[in-house]
């Protein structure tokens, strides 16, 4: 059975059993709330949030030796509790409500979206709190997951609500409207949800506890938001019927269906000068993005606290000749080095599977960072060049350096995972080869420009004081990966909603300019509202005091804002002007997809 038919039947079933579905969601919320309350949540705070499997084993070794406490457990600004508290969330809620009301043009319609998002967010938080007992979240994790859940829920619900209302306006008392919305917009929403999940699941590739726990939480948020949009929303709409249009406002009507000269004129202008417009807009974004190449990654609070730093050697048996000789060479090298001083020689664990060398680092943060880098890149590799043992440096400065190294090493694989799978999904969704590549390129350009702007504002301090933002000596290491995962997923979801609307129009009229104009026009209010709410909900992190949350909030807000405005209105239409056949053509090896992804209500009416 084609996927759109499945989403349509799910929506139709939810509409028929509306009261039971709504009660079921309320019951799930209450049950998960009780379970979360009984189990509680487990949250990490401090530098051990950056733990990898090796560093966690090193901590166990040190505890087993009953050594004096090191600085590894010192708190860090990496996981601030004040990053995005309840008060901050309450500040942005009125803005979100106003955006929804303006976008939908009716009070009841806006409250419907808000209510579905609230229930989905509540269920997500309860599930994630329970799951955190198995995989601890960072202390700011629940707030980040809540923001992702809310933004995703609005993004998934808005197209379905708009399609439902448009159908009801065309055909009064149409009982098939929920099924129609589920079969058309619901299928698009399903693809958008998969794209958003791909983006956050890429964080599982990072061998650090914080990123994997956030990947679990964010993917849960997107899944719950998607399921709520496909079941809870149709049920609520079936119960409301025409009451969804109650308390209409004199502006905004959800999905635009009338001919708006602005979109026609904009499309004509942009597509007539396609390459010139694309270059004119892309060059400034590339210049800003280039600033991101100068970013210095770091972790707040990475200066060493009072206490010793330890070098932990991990092996099956540290007493074998090659490992023992390597440990001896390292002790001699450290003792002779001027930047690192030997405090005590190696102490072997009871099982002889680890040895701990205690050293001291310079008091200054910069000096400690240089010393750690020297240990990591010169002294340890030279001493252990003939040994298979693993060596971990335990301590706050060392942990920060290791965390930065982990982020740098993981960034290419995360990028390849997200871009590769997203492009494959878009190839199947768009039934084209070139268009998905253009879409991904635009999104990456907007994300890169946002990262460059974050570097300019926070690292170089340009405009930081005027915006009441913190000036930092570096860009927080988590920002690079979290910005990519969150902004890339949310922006790709918006591209799917818009481009599939364009493609469907083109298949009906075979008029390319008309297809682009209608796609922009029909999705204008939905995407604008989605982008605005995602910008407010996720950008709200910039209102916190912690530097890492400010950088993430500004970066995500700018990336999504750029993609929804410059990328959607200018770059994508301009890059679609040449080669119509390449844009919408279906390669032979993809022709089987045509039936599977056909977007039709079964009566010849297009979405």
C-alpha positions in Angstrom: 0.0 0.0 0.0 1.4 3.5 -0.9 2.7 5.4 2.1 0.2 8.4 1.5 -2.7 5.9 1.8 -1.3 4.7 5.1 -1.1 8.2 6.6 -4.5 8.9 5.2 -6.0 5.8 6.7 -4.4 6.6 10.1 -5.8 10.1 10.0 -9.2 8.7 9.0 -9.2 6.1 11.7 -8.2 8.8 14.3 -11.1 11.0 13.1 -13.7 8.2 13.4 -12.5 7.3 16.9 -11.8 10.9 17.8 -12.9 10.8 21.5 -11.0 7.6 22.2 -7.8 8.9 20.5 -7.9 12.1 22.5 -8.6 10.2 25.7 -5.8 7.8 24.8 -3.3 10.7 24.4 -4.4 12.2 27.8 -4.0 8.8 29.4 -0.5 8.4 27.9 0.4 11.8 29.3 -0.8 10.9 32.8 0.8 7.4 32.7 4.1 8.7 31.5 3.9 11.5 34.1 3.4 9.0 36.9 6.2 6.7 35.6 8.6 9.7 35.3 7.6 10.9 38.8 8.3 7.4 40.3 11.5 6.8 38.5 12.7 10.4 38.6 15.4 11.6 36.2 19.2 11.2 36.2 21.1 14.3 35.1 24.8 14.8 34.8 26.4 18.2 35.7 30.1 18.9 35.3 32.9 17.9 33.0 32.0 14.2 33.1 29.3 15.1 30.6 32.0 15.0 28.1 32.8 11.4 29.0 33.8 8.8 26.4 34.0 5.1 27.0 37.7 5.4 27.7 37.4 8.4 30.1 34.7 6.7 32.0 36.9 3.6 32.5 39.7 5.9 33.6 37.4 7.4 36.3 36.6 3.9 37.5 40.3 3.1 37.8 41.0 6.2 39.8 38.1 5.5 42.2 39.3 1.9 42.5 42.7 3.1 43.5 41.1 5.3 46.2 43.3 8.1 45.0 42.8 11.7 46.1 40.1 13.4 44.2 41.2 15.0 41.0 39.7 18.0 39.3 37.7 15.7 36.8 34.5 16.2 38.7 34.7 20.0 38.9 31.6 21.7 37.5 31.7 23.3 34.1 29.6 25.8 32.3 29.1 23.1 29.6 25.9 22.0 31.3 24.4 25.0 33.1 21.1 24.6 34.9 20.3 28.2 34.2 20.7 27.8 30.5 17.0 27.9 29.7 14.9 27.7 32.8 11.1 27.8 33.2 11.0 31.6 33.5 12.8 31.9 30.1 10.3 29.5 28.5 7.4 31.5 29.9 8.9 34.6 28.3 8.7 33.2 24.8 5.3 31.5 25.1 3.3 34.7 24.5 5.3 35.4 21.3 4.7 31.8 20.1 1.0 32.2 20.8 0.8 35.5 18.8 2.7 33.9 15.9 0.3 31.0 15.8 -2.8 33.3 15.9 -1.4 35.5 13.1 -0.5 32.5 11.0 -3.7 30.6 11.3 -6.0 33.6 11.3 -8.4 32.1 13.9 -8.2 31.8 17.6 -9.5 28.2 17.8 -7.2 27.0 15.0 -4.2 28.6 16.8 -5.1 27.1 20.1 -5.5 23.7 18.5 -2.0 23.7 17.2 -0.8 25.0 20.6 -2.7 22.3 22.5 -1.4 19.5 20.4 2.2 20.8 20.7 1.7 21.1 24.5 0.5 17.5 24.8 3.3 16.2 22.6 5.9 18.1 24.5 4.5 16.9 27.8 4.6 13.2 26.7 8.1 13.7 25.3 9.5 15.2 28.6 7.9 12.4 30.6 9.4 9.7 28.4 12.8 11.3 28.2 12.9 11.7 32.0 12.2 8.0 32.4 14.8 7.1 29.8 17.4 9.3 31.5 17.7 6.6 34.2 19.3 4.4 31.6 21.2 7.1 29.8 21.8 10.3 31.8 20.9 13.6 30.2 23.0 16.8 30.7 21.3 19.2 33.1 20.2 21.4 30.2 19.0 18.4 28.2 15.3 18.5 29.2 15.0 22.2 28.2 16.7 21.5 24.8 14.4 18.5 24.2 11.3 20.5 25.2 12.2 23.2 22.7 12.8 20.7 19.9 9.6 18.8 20.8 7.5 22.0 20.7 9.1 23.4 17.5 8.7 20.0 15.8 5.1 19.5 16.9 4.2 22.9 15.4 6.1 22.1 12.2 4.3 18.7 11.8 0.8 20.0 12.7 0.7 23.2 10.7 0.6 21.7 7.2 -2.1 19.2 8.2 -4.2 21.9 9.8 -3.8 24.2 6.8 -4.8 21.4 4.3 -7.8 20.4 6.4 -9.1 24.0 6.6 -8.5 24.5 2.9 -10.5 21.4 2.1 -13.4 22.4 4.4 -13.6 25.8 2.8 -13.7 24.2 -0.7 -16.3 21.5 0.2 -18.5 22.3 3.1 -19.2 19.6 5.7 -16.7 17.3 4.0 -16.3 14.4 6.4 -13.3 13.1 4.4 -11.3 16.3 5.2 -9.2 14.6 8.0 -8.4 11.6 5.7 -7.6 14.0 2.8 -5.3 16.1 5.0 -3.6 12.9 6.3 -3.1 11.5 2.8 -1.7 14.6 1.3 -0.1 16.9 4.0 0.3 13.9 6.4 2.6 12.1 3.9 4.7 15.3 3.5 4.8 15.6 7.3 6.0 12.0 7.6 8.9 12.7 5.3 9.7 15.9 7.1 9.7 14.1 10.4 12.0 11.4 9.1 14.4 14.1 7.8 14.4 15.8 11.3 15.1 12.4 13.0 18.0 11.7 10.6 19.6 15.0 11.6 19.5 14.4 15.3 20.3 10.7 15.1 23.6 11.6 13.6 24.7 12.7 17.1 24.9 9.0 18.0 28.1 8.9 16.0 29.8 11.1 18.5 31.6 8.9 21.2 30.6 11.2 24.1 27.8 10.7 26.6 26.3 14.1 26.2 25.7 13.9 22.5 24.3 10.4 22.6 21.8 11.2 25.4 20.7 14.3 23.5 20.3 12.3 20.3 18.0 9.9 22.2 16.0 12.7 23.7 15.7 14.8 20.5 14.8 11.8 18.3 12.1 10.9 20.8 10.8 14.4 20.6 10.5 14.4 16.9 8.9 10.9 16.8 6.2 11.9 19.4 5.5 15.2 17.6 5.1 13.3 14.3 2.8 10.7 15.8 0.7 13.4 17.5 0.3 15.2 14.2 -0.9 12.1 12.4 -3.3 10.9 15.2 -4.2 13.5 17.8 -4.6 16.4 15.5 -7.0 14.7 13.1 -9.0 13.5 16.1 -9.3 17.0 17.5 -10.1 18.4 14.1 -12.9 15.9 13.7 -14.3 16.9 17.0 -14.2 20.6 16.2 -15.5 20.4 12.6 -16.2 23.9 11.3 -15.6 25.3 14.8 -11.9 25.3 14.0 -12.7 28.6 12.1 -14.3 30.2 15.2 -13.1 33.6 16.4 -11.6 34.3 13.0 -9.2 37.3 12.8 -9.2 39.8 9.9 -5.9 38.6 8.7 -4.2 35.3 7.9 -6.1 32.2 6.8 -3.7 29.3 7.2 -2.8 28.0 3.8 -2.9 30.6 1.1 -5.0 29.6 -1.9 -5.7 32.9 -3.7 -3.4 34.3 -6.3 -1.0 36.7 -4.6 0.9 39.0 -7.0 3.8 39.2 -4.5 4.7 35.6 -5.0 4.1 35.6 -8.7 6.2 38.8 -9.2 9.0 37.5 -6.9 9.1 34.1 -8.7 9.2 35.8 -12.1 12.0 38.2 -11.0 14.1 35.6 -9.3 13.9 32.9 -11.9 14.4 35.3 -14.8 17.8 36.2 -13.3 18.5 32.9 -11.7 22.3 32.6 -11.7 22.9 36.3 -11.0 20.5 36.4 -8.1 21.9 33.2 -6.6 25.5 34.5 -6.8 24.5 37.9 -5.4 22.9 36.3 -2.4 25.2 33.4 -1.9 28.5 35.4 -1.9 27.7 37.4 1.2 26.6 34.2 3.0 29.8 32.5 2.0 31.9 35.4 3.3 30.1 35.2 6.7 30.4 31.4 6.7 34.2 31.8 6.1 34.4 33.4 9.5 33.5 30.0 11.0 36.7 28.6 9.8 38.6 30.8 12.3 36.5 29.5 15.2 38.5 28.3 18.2 36.7 25.4 19.8 36.8 25.1 23.6 34.8 24.3 26.7 33.9 26.9 29.4 35.5 26.3 32.8 38.4 24.3 31.2 41.0 25.9 33.5 42.3 23.2 35.9 40.9 23.4 39.5 43.0 22.7 42.5 44.2 19.1 42.4 46.3 16.7 40.4 45.9 15.6 36.8 46.3 11.9 36.1 47.5 10.0 33.1 45.7 6.6 33.0 47.2 3.7 31.0 44.6 1.0 30.0 45.7 -2.4 28.9 45.0 -6.1 29.5 48.2 -6.2 31.5 50.3 -3.2 32.2 53.1 -5.4 33.5 54.0 -6.9 30.1 57.3 -5.6 28.8 56.1 -3.3 26.0 53.6 -1.5 28.2 55.9 -1.3 31.3 58.7 0.1 29.2 56.4 2.6 27.6 55.2 3.7 31.1 58.8 4.1 32.1 59.7 6.2 29.0 56.7 8.4 29.7 57.7 9.0 33.4 61.2 10.0 32.3 59.9 12.3 29.6 57.4 14.0 31.9 60.1 14.4 34.6 62.4 16.2 32.2 59.7 18.3 30.5 59.4 22.0 31.7 55.7 22.3 31.1 54.6 19.1 32.9 55.9 18.0 36.3 55.8 14.4 37.6 54.1 14.2 41.0 54.2 10.5 41.6 55.2 7.5 39.5 52.8 4.9 38.1 50.5 3.1 40.5 49.1 -0.2 39.2 45.5 -1.4 39.8 44.7 -4.6 41.6 43.9 -6.4 38.4 47.0 -5.0 36.7 44.8 -3.7 33.8 45.6 0.0 34.5 48.3 2.2 35.8 48.0 5.8 36.9 50.7 8.5 36.7 50.0 11.7 38.6 51.3 15.0 37.1 50.9 18.7 37.7 50.1 21.3 35.1 50.7 25.1 35.0 48.2 27.2 37.0 47.1 29.3 34.1 44.4 28.1 31.7 46.5 28.8 28.6 49.6 27.1 30.1 47.5 24.1 31.1 46.0 23.8 27.6 49.5 23.9 26.1 50.8 21.3 28.5 47.9 19.0 27.8 48.4 19.4 24.1 52.1 18.6 24.5 51.2 15.5 26.5 48.6 14.3 23.9 50.5 15.0 20.7 54.2 14.5 21.7 55.1 12.9 25.0 52.5 10.1 25.1 52.7 9.1 21.4 56.5 9.0 21.5 56.5 6.9 24.7 53.8 4.5 23.5 54.7 4.2 19.8 55.6 0.5 20.2 52.6 -0.3 22.6 48.9 -1.1 22.0 47.9 0.3 25.3 45.3 3.2 25.5 46.2 6.3 27.4 43.7 8.8 28.9 44.5 12.1 30.5 42.1 12.7 33.4 41.3 16.2 34.7 39.3 19.3 33.8 41.8 20.8 31.3 42.6 17.4 29.9 38.9 16.5 29.7 38.2 19.7 27.8 41.0 19.1 25.4 39.8 15.5 24.8 36.2 16.7 24.3 37.3 19.2 21.7 39.3 16.5 20.0 36.3 14.2 20.0 34.1 16.9 18.5 36.6 17.7 15.8 37.0 14.1 14.9 33.3 13.3 14.8 32.2 16.4 12.8 33.0 15.0 9.4 31.2 11.7 10.0 28.2 13.4 11.5 28.0 15.7 8.5 28.4 12.8 6.0 25.7 10.8 7.8 23.2 13.7 7.9 23.8 14.9 4.3 24.0 11.5 2.8 20.8 10.0 4.3 18.9 13.3 3.9 19.9 13.6 0.2 18.8 10.0 -0.3 15.4 10.7 1.4 15.0 13.8 -0.7 15.8 11.9 -3.9 12.9 9.5 -3.1 10.6 12.3 -2.0 11.3 14.7 -4.9 11.8 11.9 -7.5 14.7 13.9 -8.8 18.5 13.9 -8.5 19.6 17.5 -8.9 16.9 19.2 -6.8 17.8 17.3 -3.5 21.4 18.3 -3.9 20.4 22.0 -4.4 18.1 21.8 -1.3 20.8 20.3 0.9 23.4 22.8 -0.4 21.1 25.7 0.5 20.5 24.4 4.0 24.2 23.8 4.6 25.0 27.3 3.4 22.5 28.8 5.8 23.9 26.7 8.7 27.5 27.6 7.8 26.6 31.3 7.6 24.9 31.1 11.1 28.0 29.4 12.5 30.2 32.2 11.0 27.9 34.8 12.6 28.2 33.1 15.9 32.0 33.2 15.6 32.0 36.9 14.7 29.6 37.9 17.5 30.9 35.7 20.4 34.5 35.0 19.6 35.4 38.4 18.1 32.8 40.3 20.1 31.3 42.3 17.2 27.9 43.6 18.5 27.9 41.3 21.5 27.6 44.1 24.1 24.8 45.8 22.1 22.9 42.5 21.9 23.6 41.8 25.6 25.5 38.6 24.7 28.6 37.2 26.3 32.0 37.7 24.7 34.0 34.5 24.8 37.5 33.5 23.9 36.2 30.5 22.0 33.2 28.8 20.5 31.8 26.1 22.8 32.5 22.7 21.3 28.9 21.3 21.5 27.6 24.2 19.5 29.1 23.1 16.2 27.4 19.7 16.3 24.1 20.7 17.9 23.7 23.6 15.6 24.2 21.3 12.6 21.8 18.6 13.9 18.9 20.9 15.0 19.0 23.6 12.3 19.7 21.1 9.5 16.8 18.9 10.4 14.3 21.7 10.9 15.3 23.5 7.7 15.1 20.3 5.6 11.6 19.7 6.9 10.5 23.1 5.6 12.1 22.4 2.2 10.2 19.2 1.9 6.9 20.9 2.6 7.5 23.6 0.1 9.2 21.7 -2.8 6.7 18.8 -2.8 3.9 21.4 -3.1 5.8 22.9 -6.1 6.4 19.5 -7.6 2.8 18.4 -7.3 1.6 21.6 -9.0 4.1 21.1 -11.8 2.8 17.6 -12.4 -0.7 19.0 -12.8 0.0 22.1 -14.9 3.4 21.4 -16.5 4.1 25.1 -16.0 7.3 25.5 -14.1 7.1 29.2 -13.1 3.5 28.6 -12.0 4.5 25.6 -9.9 7.2 27.5 -8.1 5.0 30.5 -7.5 2.1 28.4 -6.2 4.4 26.4 -4.0 5.8 29.5 -2.4 2.3 31.0 -2.1 0.5 28.0 -0.7 3.1 27.2 1.9 4.0 30.8 2.8 2.0 31.1 6.0 2.7 27.6 7.1 6.5 27.8 6.7 6.7 31.4 8.0 4.9 30.4 11.1 6.9 27.2 11.5 10.2 29.0 11.1 9.2 31.8 13.4 8.1 29.5 16.2 11.3 27.3 15.8 13.3 30.5 15.9 11.6 31.7 19.0 11.5 28.4 20.8 15.1 27.4 20.1 16.5 30.9 19.9 15.1 31.4 23.4 18.3 29.8 24.6 20.0 33.1 23.9 18.1 34.6 26.8 20.0 32.4 29.2 23.2 33.4 31.0 25.4 30.5 29.9 27.7 31.2 26.9 27.1 27.7 25.4 23.3 28.2 25.4 23.6 31.7 24.0 25.7 30.6 21.1 23.4 27.7 20.3 20.3 29.9 20.5 21.7 32.6 18.3 23.1 30.0 15.8 19.9 28.0 15.5 17.7 31.1 15.2 19.8 32.6 12.5 20.2 29.4 10.5 16.4 28.7 10.5 15.6 32.3 9.8 18.0 32.5 6.9 16.7 29.3 5.4 13.1 30.3 5.7 13.6 33.7 4.1 16.7 34.0 1.9 16.9 30.2 1.2 13.2 29.7 0.5 12.2 32.9 -1.3 15.4 33.7 -3.3 18.0 30.9 -3.4 15.8 27.9 -4.1 13.8 29.5 -6.9 16.9 31.0 -8.5 18.7 27.7 -8.5 15.7 26.0 -10.1 15.6 28.3 -13.1 17.7 26.3 -15.6 17.2 22.7 -16.8 13.5 21.9 -16.1 14.0 18.3 -17.1 16.8 17.8 -14.6 14.7 19.4 -11.9 11.6 17.3 -12.1 12.7 14.4 -14.3 12.6 10.9 -12.9 15.6 8.7 -13.6 14.8 5.2 -14.9 16.0 3.6 -11.7 13.6 5.8 -9.7 10.4 5.3 -11.7 9.1 2.7 -9.3 9.0 5.4 -6.7 6.3 7.3 -8.7 3.5 5.1 -7.5 4.7 4.8 -4.0 5.0 8.5 -3.4 2.1 9.7 -5.5 0.3 12.5 -3.6 -3.3 12.3 -4.5 -6.6 11.9 -2.6 -7.6 9.0 -4.9 -10.1 11.1 -6.8 -7.6 12.9 -9.1 -7.4 16.0 -6.8 -3.9 17.1 -6.0 -2.6 18.2 -2.7 
